[in-house]
Amino acid sequence: MKALLVFRNVLGHMSREEASLTALQLVEKLLPLFDDESSQLRELSICLFRDVIQMVVGKDKKQMEENVRRSLLPLFFRMSDQSESVAKASQEALLIAAKLLKWRQLTHLTQTQQTCRIGECLLVQDRSRVEEYLSQSLPYLKDAQVPLREAAVRFIGLAAQHWRDQSEEKLAEICTALQLLEKDAELSVSSLAIQTMLIVRSPRKKATSGWTLWALCCWPCKARQK
């Protein structure tokens, strides 16, 4: 944690060109820290990520954009973090990331805190990354926090609707992970896992109703607000 604070101070004293190159190298190290056990380290790494992605200039911008794309789903999930400061930092970082990528709808949804619609927006905005998003989602199915497990299951259900070139190996991996959650101690998680399993096994069928998709996106969110 001290190292991150030192980096933040050092970057402030560098020239723009030096800071740009350092930011590019640092951002790859920050992404794994978004899921650290320490909420303080999660918050600090996300806040530093938010700051450094704005420091890139010139030819470094294109490479930074790729790193930013890889951060979108983790930041989206962390908006459901039980630590309010982490959730707030994640929203702020996702907003900056959306502006950097010039994704207007994502910018609007993040700014207006329409969390239930962000997952669908990511999938529609970049359909080529669906399988990558699915891979990124799997570790969150094992997260200690119930809201993050819920968010990951909901997203997998949505992603299945956009998944066209299926890998049998990846499909089996996802189904195995969801089966484990069918016995989750939290009823909301186990219910979603059962429902999502049906969708994942038949992702190309259009039988999934609007109600089912709404439930996957928003039901747990609405339930927590009551």
C-alpha positions as a Markdown table, in Angstrom:
| # | Residue | x | y | z |
|---|---|---|---|---|
| 1 | Met | 0.0 | 0.0 | 0.0 |
| 2 | Lys | 2.9 | 2.3 | 0.8 |
| 3 | Ala | 4.4 | 1.6 | -2.6 |
| 4 | Leu | 1.2 | 2.8 | -4.3 |
| 5 | Leu | 1.2 | 6.1 | -2.3 |
| 6 | Val | 4.9 | 6.6 | -3.3 |
| 7 | Phe | 4.0 | 6.0 | -7.0 |
| 8 | Arg | 1.2 | 8.6 | -6.7 |
| 9 | Asn | 3.6 | 11.2 | -5.3 |
| 10 | Val | 6.4 | 10.4 | -7.8 |
| 11 | Leu | 4.1 | 10.7 | -10.8 |
| 12 | Gly | 3.1 | 14.2 | -9.8 |
| 13 | His | 6.7 | 15.3 | -10.1 |
| 14 | Met | 7.4 | 13.8 | -13.5 |
| 15 | Ser | 7.2 | 15.4 | -16.9 |
| 16 | Arg | 4.2 | 14.5 | -19.0 |
| 17 | Glu | 6.2 | 12.2 | -21.3 |
| 18 | Glu | 7.8 | 10.4 | -18.3 |
| 19 | Ala | 4.5 | 10.1 | -16.5 |
| 20 | Ser | 2.8 | 8.7 | -19.6 |
| 21 | Leu | 5.3 | 5.9 | -19.9 |
| 22 | Thr | 5.3 | 5.1 | -16.2 |
| 23 | Ala | 1.5 | 5.1 | -16.1 |
| 24 | Leu | 1.4 | 2.6 | -19.0 |
| 25 | Gln | 3.6 | 0.3 | -17.0 |
| 26 | Leu | 1.9 | 0.8 | -13.7 |
| 27 | Val | -1.7 | 0.2 | -14.9 |
| 28 | Glu | -1.1 | -3.5 | -15.6 |
| 29 | Lys | 0.1 | -4.0 | -12.1 |
| 30 | Leu | -2.9 | -2.3 | -10.6 |
| 31 | Leu | -5.6 | -4.4 | -12.2 |
| 32 | Pro | -5.1 | -7.5 | -10.0 |
| 33 | Leu | -5.2 | -5.3 | -6.9 |
| 34 | Phe | -8.9 | -4.4 | -7.6 |
| 35 | Asp | -9.8 | -7.8 | -6.1 |
| 36 | Asp | -7.4 | -7.7 | -3.1 |
| 37 | Glu | -8.8 | -8.9 | 0.3 |
| 38 | Ser | -8.0 | -5.5 | 1.8 |
| 39 | Ser | -10.7 | -2.9 | 1.0 |
| 40 | Gln | -8.2 | -0.2 | 1.6 |
| 41 | Leu | -5.9 | -1.6 | -1.1 |
| 42 | Arg | -8.8 | -2.1 | -3.5 |
| 43 | Glu | -9.8 | 1.5 | -3.1 |
| 44 | Leu | -6.3 | 2.9 | -3.4 |
| 45 | Ser | -5.5 | 0.8 | -6.5 |
| 46 | Ile | -8.7 | 1.8 | -8.2 |
| 47 | Cys | -8.2 | 5.5 | -7.4 |
| 48 | Leu | -4.6 | 5.4 | -8.6 |
| 49 | Phe | -5.8 | 3.6 | -11.8 |
| 50 | Arg | -8.4 | 6.4 | -12.3 |
| 51 | Asp | -5.6 | 9.0 | -12.1 |
| 52 | Val | -3.0 | 7.3 | -14.2 |
| 53 | Ile | -5.2 | 6.5 | -17.2 |
| 54 | Gln | -5.6 | 10.2 | -17.7 |
| 55 | Met | -1.8 | 10.8 | -17.8 |
| 56 | Val | -1.0 | 9.1 | -21.1 |
| 57 | Val | -0.1 | 11.1 | -24.1 |
| 58 | Gly | 0.8 | 10.5 | -27.8 |
| 59 | Lys | 1.6 | 7.0 | -28.9 |
| 60 | Asp | 0.9 | 5.5 | -25.5 |
| 61 | Lys | -2.8 | 6.3 | -25.7 |
| 62 | Lys | -3.7 | 3.3 | -27.9 |
| 63 | Gln | -2.0 | 0.8 | -25.6 |
| 64 | Met | -3.6 | 2.4 | -22.6 |
| 65 | Glu | -7.0 | 2.0 | -24.2 |
| 66 | Glu | -6.6 | -1.7 | -24.4 |
| 67 | Asn | -5.7 | -1.9 | -20.7 |
| 68 | Val | -8.7 | 0.3 | -20.0 |
| 69 | Arg | -11.0 | -2.1 | -21.9 |
| 70 | Arg | -9.7 | -5.0 | -19.7 |
| 71 | Ser | -10.6 | -3.0 | -16.6 |
| 72 | Leu | -14.3 | -2.3 | -17.5 |
| 73 | Leu | -15.8 | -5.5 | -16.1 |
| 74 | Pro | -13.9 | -5.6 | -12.9 |
| 75 | Leu | -14.8 | -1.9 | -12.2 |
| 76 | Phe | -18.4 | -2.7 | -13.0 |
| 77 | Phe | -18.4 | -5.6 | -10.5 |
| 78 | Arg | -16.7 | -3.5 | -7.9 |
| 79 | Met | -19.5 | -1.0 | -8.1 |
| 80 | Ser | -21.4 | -3.6 | -6.1 |
| 81 | Asp | -18.6 | -3.8 | -3.4 |
| 82 | Gln | -19.9 | -3.8 | 0.1 |
| 83 | Ser | -17.3 | -1.2 | 1.0 |
| 84 | Glu | -19.0 | 2.1 | 0.0 |
| 85 | Ser | -15.7 | 3.8 | -0.6 |
| 86 | Val | -14.6 | 1.0 | -3.0 |
| 87 | Ala | -17.9 | 1.1 | -4.8 |
| 88 | Lys | -17.7 | 4.9 | -5.2 |
| 89 | Ala | -14.1 | 4.7 | -6.4 |
| 90 | Ser | -15.1 | 2.1 | -8.9 |
| 91 | Gln | -17.9 | 4.2 | -10.3 |
| 92 | Glu | -15.6 | 7.2 | -10.6 |
| 93 | Ala | -12.9 | 5.1 | -12.4 |
| 94 | Leu | -15.4 | 3.5 | -14.7 |
| 95 | Leu | -16.7 | 7.0 | -15.7 |
| 96 | Ile | -13.2 | 8.2 | -16.5 |
| 97 | Ala | -12.6 | 5.0 | -18.5 |
| 98 | Ala | -15.8 | 5.4 | -20.5 |
| 99 | Lys | -14.9 | 9.0 | -21.3 |
| 100 | Leu | -11.4 | 8.0 | -22.4 |
| 101 | Leu | -12.9 | 5.4 | -24.7 |
| 102 | Lys | -15.5 | 7.9 | -25.9 |
| 103 | Trp | -18.3 | 5.4 | -25.1 |
| 104 | Arg | -21.2 | 7.8 | -24.7 |
| 105 | Gln | -23.8 | 5.4 | -23.4 |
| 106 | Leu | -21.5 | 3.9 | -20.8 |
| 107 | Thr | -20.6 | 7.4 | -19.7 |
| 108 | His | -24.3 | 8.2 | -19.3 |
| 109 | Leu | -25.2 | 5.0 | -17.5 |
| 110 | Thr | -22.3 | 5.3 | -15.1 |
| 111 | Gln | -22.8 | 9.0 | -14.4 |
| 112 | Thr | -26.5 | 8.4 | -13.7 |
| 113 | Gln | -25.7 | 5.2 | -11.7 |
| 114 | Gln | -27.9 | 2.9 | -13.8 |
| 115 | Thr | -25.9 | -0.1 | -12.7 |
| 116 | Cys | -28.5 | -2.6 | -13.9 |
| 117 | Arg | -28.0 | -1.5 | -17.5 |
| 118 | Ile | -24.2 | -1.3 | -17.6 |
| 119 | Gly | -23.5 | -5.0 | -18.1 |
| 120 | Glu | -25.7 | -5.1 | -21.2 |
| 121 | Cys | -24.1 | -1.9 | -22.5 |
| 122 | Leu | -20.6 | -3.5 | -22.2 |
| 123 | Leu | -21.8 | -6.5 | -24.2 |
| 124 | Val | -23.5 | -4.5 | -26.9 |
| 125 | Gln | -20.6 | -2.0 | -27.2 |
| 126 | Asp | -17.9 | -4.6 | -27.8 |
| 127 | Arg | -19.4 | -7.9 | -28.9 |
| 128 | Ser | -16.0 | -9.3 | -29.8 |
| 129 | Arg | -15.0 | -9.5 | -26.1 |
| 130 | Val | -18.0 | -11.7 | -24.9 |
| 131 | Glu | -15.9 | -14.8 | -24.3 |
| 132 | Glu | -13.2 | -12.7 | -22.6 |
| 133 | Tyr | -15.8 | -11.1 | -20.4 |
| 134 | Leu | -17.1 | -14.5 | -19.5 |
| 135 | Ser | -13.6 | -15.6 | -18.5 |
| 136 | Gln | -13.2 | -12.4 | -16.4 |
| 137 | Ser | -16.5 | -13.2 | -14.6 |
| 138 | Leu | -15.7 | -16.6 | -13.4 |
| 139 | Pro | -13.4 | -15.7 | -10.4 |
| 140 | Tyr | -16.2 | -13.4 | -9.1 |
| 141 | Leu | -18.4 | -16.4 | -8.7 |
| 142 | Lys | -16.2 | -17.4 | -5.8 |
| 143 | Asp | -16.0 | -14.0 | -4.2 |
| 144 | Ala | -16.7 | -13.8 | -0.5 |
| 145 | Gln | -19.1 | -10.9 | -1.0 |
| 146 | Val | -22.7 | -11.9 | -1.9 |
| 147 | Pro | -23.3 | -8.8 | -4.1 |
| 148 | Leu | -20.3 | -9.6 | -6.3 |
| 149 | Arg | -21.4 | -13.2 | -6.7 |
| 150 | Glu | -24.8 | -12.0 | -7.7 |
| 151 | Ala | -23.4 | -9.5 | -10.1 |
| 152 | Ala | -21.2 | -12.1 | -11.8 |
| 153 | Val | -24.1 | -14.6 | -12.2 |
| 154 | Arg | -26.4 | -12.0 | -13.6 |
| 155 | Phe | -23.7 | -10.8 | -16.1 |
| 156 | Ile | -23.0 | -14.4 | -17.3 |
| 157 | Gly | -26.7 | -14.8 | -18.0 |
| 158 | Leu | -26.7 | -11.7 | -20.1 |
| 159 | Ala | -23.4 | -12.5 | -21.8 |
| 160 | Ala | -24.8 | -15.9 | -22.8 |
| 161 | Gln | -27.4 | -14.1 | -24.9 |
| 162 | His | -24.6 | -12.5 | -26.9 |
| 163 | Trp | -22.3 | -15.5 | -27.1 |
| 164 | Arg | -22.2 | -16.8 | -30.7 |
| 165 | Asp | -18.9 | -18.7 | -31.3 |
| 166 | Gln | -19.1 | -21.0 | -28.3 |
| 167 | Ser | -16.1 | -22.9 | -27.1 |
| 168 | Glu | -17.2 | -26.3 | -25.7 |
| 169 | Glu | -14.4 | -26.1 | -23.2 |
| 170 | Lys | -15.4 | -22.7 | -22.0 |
| 171 | Leu | -19.1 | -23.7 | -21.8 |
| 172 | Ala | -18.2 | -26.7 | -19.6 |
| 173 | Glu | -16.1 | -24.5 | -17.4 |
| 174 | Ile | -19.0 | -22.0 | -16.9 |
| 175 | Cys | -21.6 | -24.7 | -16.3 |
| 176 | Thr | -19.3 | -26.3 | -13.7 |
| 177 | Ala | -18.9 | -23.0 | -11.9 |
| 178 | Leu | -22.6 | -22.3 | -11.9 |
| 179 | Gln | -23.4 | -25.8 | -10.6 |
| 180 | Leu | -21.3 | -25.1 | -7.5 |
| 181 | Leu | -23.4 | -22.0 | -6.9 |
| 182 | Glu | -26.6 | -23.9 | -7.0 |
| 183 | Lys | -25.9 | -24.9 | -3.4 |
| 184 | Asp | -24.8 | -21.4 | -2.3 |
| 185 | Ala | -25.8 | -20.5 | 1.2 |
| 186 | Glu | -27.4 | -17.3 | -0.1 |
| 187 | Leu | -30.8 | -17.9 | -1.7 |
| 188 | Ser | -30.6 | -15.1 | -4.1 |
| 189 | Val | -27.3 | -16.4 | -5.5 |
| 190 | Ser | -28.4 | -20.1 | -5.8 |
| 191 | Ser | -31.7 | -19.1 | -7.5 |
| 192 | Leu | -29.9 | -16.9 | -10.0 |
| 193 | Ala | -27.4 | -19.7 | -10.6 |
| 194 | Ile | -30.1 | -22.2 | -11.4 |
| 195 | Gln | -31.9 | -19.7 | -13.8 |
| 196 | Thr | -28.6 | -18.7 | -15.4 |
| 197 | Met | -27.6 | -22.4 | -16.0 |
| 198 | Leu | -30.7 | -22.8 | -18.2 |
| 199 | Ile | -29.8 | -19.8 | -20.2 |
| 200 | Val | -26.2 | -20.7 | -20.7 |
| 201 | Arg | -27.1 | -24.2 | -21.9 |
| 202 | Ser | -29.4 | -22.8 | -24.6 |
| 203 | Pro | -27.7 | -19.4 | -25.4 |
| 204 | Arg | -28.9 | -19.2 | -29.0 |
| 205 | Lys | -32.6 | -19.8 | -28.3 |
| 206 | Lys | -34.8 | -16.8 | -28.2 |
| 207 | Ala | -37.2 | -18.3 | -25.7 |
| 208 | Thr | -35.8 | -16.2 | -22.9 |
| 209 | Ser | -38.5 | -13.7 | -22.0 |
| 210 | Gly | -38.0 | -10.1 | -21.3 |
| 211 | Trp | -39.1 | -10.8 | -17.8 |
| 212 | Thr | -36.3 | -13.3 | -17.3 |
| 213 | Leu | -33.7 | -10.8 | -18.6 |
| 214 | Trp | -35.1 | -8.1 | -16.4 |
| 215 | Ala | -34.9 | -10.4 | -13.4 |
| 216 | Leu | -31.3 | -11.3 | -14.1 |
| 217 | Cys | -30.3 | -7.6 | -14.5 |
| 218 | Cys | -32.3 | -6.0 | -11.8 |
| 219 | Trp | -34.1 | -8.3 | -9.4 |
| 220 | Pro | -31.3 | -8.6 | -6.8 |
| 221 | Cys | -30.7 | -4.8 | -7.1 |
| 222 | Lys | -34.3 | -4.0 | -6.5 |
| 223 | Ala | -34.5 | -6.5 | -3.6 |
| 224 | Arg | -31.6 | -4.9 | -1.8 |
| 225 | Gln | -33.2 | -1.5 | -2.1 |
| 226 | Lys | -36.3 | -2.6 | -0.2 |
